[in-house]
Amino acid sequence: MKKGFATRQIHTGHIDLPGISPLAMPIFQTSTFEFDSAAQGARRFSGEERGYIYTRLGNPNSAQIGEKLAALEGAEAAMAMSSGMGAITTVMWTALRAGDHLLADDALYGCTYSFFTHGLTRFGVEVTLVDFSNPENVKSALRDNTRAVYFESPTNPNLKLVDIAAVSEIAHAHNPDVKVIVDNTFCTPYLQRPLELGADVVVHSATKYLNGHGDVIAGMAAGSAEFIGECTMFGLKDMTGAVIGPFEAYLIARGMKTLDIRMARHSANAMEVARYLEGHPKVKRVLYPGLSSHPQYELAKRQMKDFGGMVSIELNATRSESAEFINSLELCTLAVSLGDAETLVEHPATMTHSTYSPEALLEANIPESLIRFSIGLEDPEDIIADIEAGLSRI
Ligand SMILES: *Cc1c(COP(=O)(O)O)cnc(C)c1O
């Protein structure tokens, strides 16, 4: 019988070492692995024999978190990289070549946006961005040479949703070989499993919720054994070299053991904060998929187990008052990144999404006045009291 989510997040990827049985996975802080003989080295390189060769090609700590993520996302295989951008670039360099077309949603993590629009285009990949919240836009933008369809849901930072099942179906009906790639950083497999909804590949910034403790930069990808194999032996090995260090992988494994309870608490706290904000006269708009006022609330209920820890707001305030509000927060820490125990607050237009021009922000429906919160694991009354004090100053 398939074990439950919590059991899988804790027990998957355990390795037995001859003679000793540590409860926690040791850190294999080594660049290379000794062969018994020249013949064995040759067999490992030819793929005739499984086993470790060199840490850029594989390491037990990185393999362990790959197994964990695959078990949680419901994937055949998964792998780890040195950052979320390392994961995204590794996947895209594997999936695309010159002359191909990439169709992506218009609201993307800022560096994903610049990799697509300023990076891939330099190498002969055509890139189109459209609003995926209406799947019809995807249908009309697909081309004969479309090889990949890419999006986040909920999107960063405007918390728009994309119907993963509908978009996957449209893309695959157009051409079964199109790779549907979903950045699942905001949800983690605890809240949403894109592969079960028809997507082909999931990418993560493991820096965020998968680790959950704000002390690592890491990335991951999950998908079919064939595609993840290509990403490992070509995308990562030859193209990006974005290899995760054994210690970073160890920390991700440690964080992932508590993923479900953290995500449940992030979601519960964010819901309380979003409800509070929605009732406040100085708040013009609250973007949170768990509020019935969210235009895609029905889709959120269908596609997500709970609504996550990210909340964005617009204030009834001038730009300088908004800045004053952010500066006056004491418990909520002014910092980019997300998914940590601490509540973090940032201004996307001048920080995470400063890679977008003012026109592109408008087109992507990312208001300059947006303030993004990553609601942490503190007592929700304390988070609300801090926000209340900040709002009372403007
Ligand atoms: C942070 C983030 C990334 C990039 O990840 P890094 O680990 O910072 O390289 C990609 N996508 C989303 C949604 C993110 O929040």
Ligand as a Chemical Component Dictionary entry (heavy atoms), coordinates in Angstrom:
data_LIG
# 
_chem_comp.id                   LIG 
_chem_comp.type                 NON-POLYMER 
_chem_comp.pdbx_formal_charge   0 
_chem_comp.three_letter_code    LIG 
# 
loop_
_chem_comp_atom.comp_id 
_chem_comp_atom.atom_id 
_chem_comp_atom.alt_atom_id 
_chem_comp_atom.type_symbol 
_chem_comp_atom.charge 
_chem_comp_atom.model_Cartn_x 
_chem_comp_atom.model_Cartn_y 
_chem_comp_atom.model_Cartn_z 
_chem_comp_atom.pdbx_ordinal 
LIG C1 C1 C 0 12.632 32.188 -5.574 1  
LIG C2 C2 C 0 11.899 31.669 -6.731 2  
LIG C3 C3 C 0 12.576 31.152 -7.847 3  
LIG C4 C4 C 0 14.083 31.163 -7.962 4  
LIG O1 O1 O 0 14.673 30.346 -6.994 5  
LIG P1 P1 P 0 16.142 30.566 -6.394 6  
LIG O2 O2 O 0 16.274 29.454 -5.425 7  
LIG O3 O3 O 0 16.166 31.937 -5.761 8  
LIG O4 O4 O 0 17.098 30.491 -7.536 9  
LIG C5 C5 C 0 11.820 30.636 -8.878 10 
LIG N1 N1 N 0 10.467 30.625 -8.836 11 
LIG C6 C6 C 0 9.788  31.112 -7.783 12 
LIG C7 C7 C 0 8.292  31.077 -7.796 13 
LIG C8 C8 C 0 10.475 31.659 -6.702 14 
LIG O5 O5 O 0 9.789  32.162 -5.668 15 
# 
loop_
_chem_comp_bond.comp_id 
_chem_comp_bond.atom_id_1 
_chem_comp_bond.atom_id_2 
_chem_comp_bond.value_order 
_chem_comp_bond.pdbx_ordinal 
LIG C1 C2 SING 1  
LIG C2 C3 SING 2  
LIG C2 C8 DOUB 3  
LIG C3 C4 SING 4  
LIG C3 C5 DOUB 5  
LIG C4 O1 SING 6  
LIG O1 P1 SING 7  
LIG P1 O2 DOUB 8  
LIG P1 O3 SING 9  
LIG P1 O4 SING 10 
LIG C5 N1 SING 11 
LIG N1 C6 DOUB 12 
LIG C6 C7 SING 13 
LIG C6 C8 SING 14 
LIG C8 O5 SING 15 
# 
